[in-house]
Amino acid sequence: MPLLSRLHGNRGLQIALGLLFGVAFGFLLQKGGVTNYNVIIGQLLLTDFTVLKVMLSAVIVGMIGYHFLKHTGYVQSHAAEGTIGSNVIGGLIFGVGFALLGYCPGTVAGAVGTGALDALIGGFGGLIIGVAIFVEVFPRIKGILSRGPFPVVTVPELLGLNQWVTVIIMEIVMIGFLWFLTWLGY
């Protein structure tokens, strides 16, 4: 049995790895400065692009790693169905929470790890309240969430390009954008 299949079948190991990677993710968010409320607000006000730089750097590295693993057969794509309704409603819920508190779910967890009480009380409290509200209103908005389905398609399929050609183009664009931000002094 291949190593990854054995790892996938071991529930205890999956939980331990999830915890390990979650702690590492939070640590790296904190070291990158994106758990700092002022940095996040600066990003929202377009005066501090630290969050964008950290996210783009992660996407650049992750995209190459993911596509390499996919190319070698270690992972498979599972593109999910989506709808315009669910994206709009989800975006509004995310945006309201982000605007009210100044943290997204990932950065709120990282900020809690640094001892930020606003993230602990407002963030986790907000997450729990938000989930409870969504559970209550879900039956009434179920129809809206399913409106405007779009096809299950990956970016290379959408563009009609080879997977690696798409990766190279996207990498050049993202690295170019990071360079441009640096050139502007951000």
Sequence and secondary structure as in RCSB ss.txt:
>XXXX:A:sequence
MPLLSRLHGNRGLQIALGLLFGVAFGFLLQKGGVTNYNVIIGQLLLTDFTVLKVMLSAVIVGMIGYHFLKHTGYV
QSHAAEGTIGSNVIGGLIFGVGFALLGYCPGTVAGAVGTGALDALIGGFGGLIIGVAIFVEVFPRIKGILSRGPF
PVVTVPELLGLNQWVTVIIMEIVMIGFLWFLTWLGY
>XXXX:A:secstr
  HHHHHHH HHHHHHHHHHHHHHHHHHHHHTTTT HHHHHHHHTTS  HHHHHHHHHHHHHHHHHHHHHHTTS 
      EEHHHHHHHHHHHHHHHHHHS  HHHHHHHHHTT HHIIIIIIHHHHHHHHHHHHHHHHHHHHHTSSEE
    HHHHHT  HHHHHHHHHHHHHHHHHHHHHHT 
